[in-house]
Amino acid sequence: MKVVWVAFFLSAFLLGGCADGYRKKGVSDQPTERIVMQASETETILACLAGNQKMSRQAFAGAYKTAFSNAAREENDDVLRLICLSLHQHASYKQFKEGMEALAGYVKTHPESAAGLQGLQVLMQRIDQEKIAKWAKSSKILDEKEGLEAENRELLERNEVLEKAAANDQVRIKELQKQIEQLKNIESIIKNRER
């Protein structure tokens, strides 16, 4: 019986030691919870934008065309890609506006994602306002430039007319000087005859 008790304690000791060693190594006998992080739509758009910054103009055109046609079929990933590409440096203003419209539509159809996307929407609206302000300023400067160029042309034409008038006046002055000299000569001849 002593052998049984010794065997029992020995096996309990060995099993207890192994179990403690197993727990000490950080492995638990309870299942652990796993947290799965999924990127938000805003993060997806911004990561796409950062990843595509070095895209050539030609590659951009092809990618935008594909994303635009796929987004028309309402594939979520392609809508996000279209929004991303509309923010790209090679995007035209029309493409930028299409991206804004796609974002507005996405926010309406995905209200659970609205918080982050509305911030992006505000940024895009701000960019749009800045572009419009820049164009207005550029247009004003262009109008002023065209006005100054027209005024410059008028002044050049007026200067040309004045130069021609001055040249004509010089010719007239020379003619009058010749006539004066002739009159002086005639007067001197008359005075010489009267003597």
C-alpha positions in Angstrom: 0.0 0.0 0.0 2.9 2.3 0.7 4.1 1.7 -2.9 0.6 2.8 -4.1 0.7 6.0 -2.0 4.3 6.8 -3.1 3.3 6.2 -6.7 0.2 8.4 -6.3 2.2 11.2 -4.7 5.0 10.9 -7.2 2.6 11.0 -10.2 0.7 14.0 -8.6 4.0 15.8 -8.0 5.2 15.2 -11.6 1.9 16.1 -13.2 1.5 19.2 -10.9 5.1 20.3 -11.8 4.4 19.9 -15.5 1.2 21.7 -15.3 2.8 24.6 -13.4 5.6 24.7 -15.9 3.0 24.8 -18.7 1.2 27.7 -17.0 4.4 29.5 -16.3 5.3 29.6 -20.0 2.3 31.8 -20.6 0.0 29.2 -22.1 -3.3 29.0 -20.4 -5.7 26.1 -20.3 -8.5 28.5 -20.9 -9.3 29.6 -24.5 -8.2 33.2 -25.1 -10.3 35.8 -26.8 -9.1 37.1 -30.1 -9.6 40.6 -31.3 -9.8 41.0 -35.0 -9.1 44.6 -36.2 -10.6 45.5 -39.5 -9.5 48.7 -41.2 -12.2 51.4 -41.4 -13.2 52.7 -44.7 -11.4 56.0 -44.0 -8.2 54.1 -43.2 -8.7 52.1 -46.4 -9.0 55.2 -48.5 -6.1 57.0 -46.9 -3.8 53.9 -47.1 -4.8 53.6 -50.8 -3.9 57.2 -51.4 -0.6 56.9 -49.7 0.2 53.7 -51.6 -0.6 55.2 -55.0 1.3 58.5 -54.8 4.1 57.4 -57.2 1.6 56.1 -59.8 2.3 57.3 -63.3 -0.3 59.4 -65.1 -0.9 56.5 -67.5 -1.3 53.9 -64.7 -3.6 56.3 -62.9 -5.8 56.7 -66.0 -6.2 53.0 -66.3 -6.8 52.4 -62.6 -9.4 55.2 -62.4 -11.2 53.9 -65.4 -11.4 50.4 -63.9 -12.5 51.7 -60.5 -15.1 54.0 -62.0 -16.7 51.2 -64.0 -16.6 48.8 -61.1 -18.0 51.4 -58.7 -20.9 51.9 -61.0 -21.7 48.2 -60.2 -21.7 49.3 -56.5 -18.8 47.1 -55.4 -17.8 48.6 -52.0 -14.1 48.2 -52.4 -14.1 49.8 -55.8 -16.2 52.7 -54.5 -13.5 53.3 -51.9 -10.8 52.9 -54.5 -12.6 55.4 -56.7 -12.7 57.9 -53.8 -9.0 57.3 -53.2 -8.1 57.8 -56.8 -10.2 61.0 -57.0 -7.9 62.5 -54.4 -4.8 61.6 -56.4 -2.5 64.3 -57.7 -3.3 63.3 -61.4 -7.0 63.4 -60.9 -8.9 66.1 -62.9 -11.4 68.3 -61.3 -14.2 66.3 -62.8 -12.7 63.1 -61.3 -12.4 64.8 -58.0 -16.1 65.8 -58.1 -17.0 62.2 -59.1 -15.1 61.0 -56.0 -17.0 63.5 -53.8 -20.3 62.3 -55.2 -19.3 58.7 -54.7 -18.3 59.5 -51.1 -21.6 61.2 -50.4 -23.5 58.2 -51.8 -21.4 55.8 -49.8 -22.1 57.7 -46.6 -25.8 57.6 -47.2 -25.8 53.9 -47.9 -23.4 53.0 -45.1 -24.6 55.1 -42.0 -22.5 52.8 -39.7 -19.4 54.2 -41.3 -20.6 57.7 -41.5 -18.5 59.2 -38.6 -15.0 58.7 -40.1 -16.2 59.2 -43.7 -18.0 62.5 -42.9 -14.6 63.9 -41.7 -13.1 62.9 -45.0 -16.1 64.4 -46.8 -15.6 67.7 -44.9 -11.9 67.7 -46.0 -12.9 67.0 -49.7 -15.4 69.9 -49.5 -12.7 72.2 -48.1 -10.3 71.1 -50.9 -13.1 71.9 -53.4 -13.6 75.3 -51.9 -9.9 76.0 -52.1 -9.8 74.9 -55.7 -12.7 77.2 -56.6 -11.1 80.1 -54.7 -7.8 79.5 -56.5 -9.6 79.4 -59.8 -11.5 82.6 -59.0 -8.2 84.3 -58.1 -6.5 82.9 -61.1 -9.4 84.0 -63.3 -9.3 87.5 -61.7 -5.6 87.7 -62.4 -6.1 86.5 -65.9 -8.8 89.1 -66.5 -6.5 91.8 -65.1 -3.7 90.6 -67.3 -5.9 90.6 -70.3 -7.1 94.1 -69.4 -3.5 95.3 -69.0 -2.5 93.7 -72.3 -5.5 95.4 -74.0 -4.5 98.7 -72.4 -0.9 98.1 -73.4 -1.9 97.5 -77.0 -4.0 100.7 -77.0 -1.0 102.6 -75.6 1.3 101.1 -78.2 -1.1 102.0 -81.0 -1.5 105.5 -79.6 2.3 105.8 -79.3 2.7 104.6 -83.0 0.1 107.3 -84.1 1.9 109.9 -82.1 5.3 108.9 -83.5 3.8 109.1 -87.0 2.3 112.5 -86.2 5.7 113.6 -84.8 7.5 112.4 -87.9 4.9 114.2 -90.1 5.4 117.3 -87.9 9.1 117.1 -88.4 8.6 116.9 -92.2 6.2 119.9 -92.0 8.7 121.8 -89.9 11.4 121.3 -92.4 9.1 122.4 -95.2 8.1 125.5 -93.2 11.8 126.2 -92.5 12.5 126.0 -96.3 9.6 128.3 -97.0 10.9 130.7 -94.4 14.4 130.6 -95.9 12.8 131.2 -99.4 10.8 134.1 -98.0 14.0 135.6 -96.4 15.8 135.2 -99.7 12.9 136.9 -101.5 12.9 139.7 -99.0 16.6 140.2 -99.3 16.3 140.3 -103.1 13.5 142.9 -102.8 15.6 145.0 -100.4 18.6 144.8 -102.7 16.5 146.0 -105.7 15.1 148.9 -103.8 18.5 150.1 -103.2 
